[in-house]
Amino acid sequence: QMLMRVYGALFWSLAPLINVTEPPRVYVSSFWPQEYKPDTHQELFLQEEISLLEDLNQVIENRLENKIAFIRQH
């Protein structure tokens, strides 16, 4: 519950700065190479880490496609 409050406050504070209609995605995870402690939200952290890596991969693919489209135009 506290995490969701912080999450909402972060979006509320960022909205005027980034000037977009949709708030940016914030990933909640721990990227330490150590194992998670048993009392943490391991599944959530692992899903968020996978989601971040997938989104980064998508950004790389889109960048390449955008460069190809730009070259074709010019």
N, C-alpha and C positions, 0 to 999 in steps of 0.2 A: 504494500500500500504506500509506503514511504517512497519507494522507487518510482511509482506512478506519479506521485506528487512532484517529485524532482523532474521527472520527464516532462510533465505538463508545464511546469515553470520554465524549463529550458526552452521549450517551443514558444511560449508566450514572450520570452525575452528575445529570442532570435528572430521572430517574425518581422519586426520592423527593420532589422539589419540586412536581411537577405532579399527582401522585396519579391517574394514569390507567393503564389496562392496556396500551394501545397507545402506543408512543412518538410524539411529534409529528414531522411531516415537516420535514426540514431541507433547504433548497435550496442547492445548490452552484453558484454562478455569480458573475459579475462584472457589475455594472450600470453600469460606466463608459461614457460615450458614445464612447469611442475603440475602434478595431478591436483584435481580439485579436492577439497576436503569433503567428507561425507555429508555434512549438514548444509551444503550449498545447493544451488539450483543447477546441477551439472547439465541436465538435458537442455535447459534453456540456453545456457552458455555455449554448449556445443552447436545447437541449432543456429544461434546468432553468428558464431564463427563461420559456419558453413555458408550462411546467407551472405556474409560480408565477402567471403572469397568468391562466391558465385557472382555477386554484383561487381566486384573488381574485374573479374574475367569478362563480364558483359561490357564494362566500360572500355576495356582494351579492344574487344571485338568491334564495338561501335566506332571507336576512334579510327581503326583501320578502314572500316567501311566508309566513314566520312572523308578520309583522305583520298580514297579511291574515287568517290563521287566528285570531290573537289578537282582532282586531276582530270577527270573526264570532262568537266565543265570548261576547263581552261586548256 
